[in-house]
């Protein structure tokens, strides 16, 4: 019973163990680093999404004149299937590095963020 109150360890009421500061959460500096990392991750995701939208538009234009064959040939389903396919292609390309547009957008976002911070 005494161990649960802290008396067995020598810490009485009003005192705390040396590591008690860690129990109250991260320090402000750690929170700032975590917020910066979260902002960087959000900016990177936004840059990849932007590149995916660009690539989707490019792939859609590339497939405009193509006629479908097989079970979807010549029907409305061809357009729907084609749009899903180009969307997935664009996401996959952007995620694996794409054409380099995401890096440029990310660098621009980070530069704007640094200017605002000053």
N, C-alpha and C positions, 0 to 999 in steps of 0.2 A: 504494500500500500504506500509506503513511504517513497518508493521509487517513482510512482506516478506523479507525485507532487514536486519532485525535483530535490527533496531534502536529502536523499541518499547520495546524491552527487555533489552536495555541498552548495547548491544554488538555492537560496531561500527566496522568499517573496520579495519582489522588487529587484532582484538580480537575474541575470540571464547568462547562459553559457557563452563563451567567446564566439561561437558560430551562430548566435541568434540573429545577427544581422542578415545572414543568408536566408533565414527562414521567412523574412519579410518581403522577399522578392528581389528582383535585379536592381542594380544601382542605376542611377540616371545615365551614366556613360554606356552601360550595357544596353539600356533601352534605346539610346540614340543609335548605337551600332545595329541593333535589331531592326529599328525603323528604317535605317539606311539600306540594310540588306533587303527588307521587304519592298522598299521603293525601287531598288535595283531590279528585283525579280518582277515587279509589276511593269516596269519600263521595258524589260526584256520581253515579257509576254505580249505587251502592247505592240512592240516592234515586230515580233513574229506574226501577230495577228494582222498587222498592216501589210506585211509581205504576203501573207496568205491571201488576203483580199486582192492584192495586185495580181498575184499569180492566177487566182481564180478567174479574174477578168481576162487575162491573157489566154488561159486554156480554153475558156468559153469561146473566145473569138477564133481560136484554132479549130475548134470542133463545129463551128457554125454550119459549114457546108457538108458535113458528113451525114450520110444516110445510114440508118441502122439496118442490120441484117438479123436473121434469126427470129426468135419469138417476139422481139420488140420492133422489128423492122417496119418502118413507115407509119408507126402509130404515135399517139400522144405520149405513150410510155417511153419512147426513145428520148424525148426531150427531158423528161423527169430523170430518167436513168443517167443521161449524159450530165445533167447538172449535179447530181449526187457524186458522180465519178470525178468530175473536175474539182468539186469542193474537197473531196478526200485527197486527190492528187496535190492540190495546192497546200493543204495542211501538212502533208507528208514532206513535200519539198521544203516548205518554210522551216519545219522542225529540224530537218537534217542540214540546214545551212543555206538552202535556197540559192538565190542569185547574188546574195550579199547585200540586199536592200535592208534587211532587218538590222544588220550591224550599223549601217549608216544612220538609220532612224534612231537606234538605241544611243549612239554617240551624240546625236543631236539632242535627244531628250535629256541626257546627262549634262550636256553643256548648258542647256536652258535651266536646269535645276540648280546648277552651280551659280549661275548669274542671279537667280532669284534668292539664293541663300545669302548672297553678299548684300 
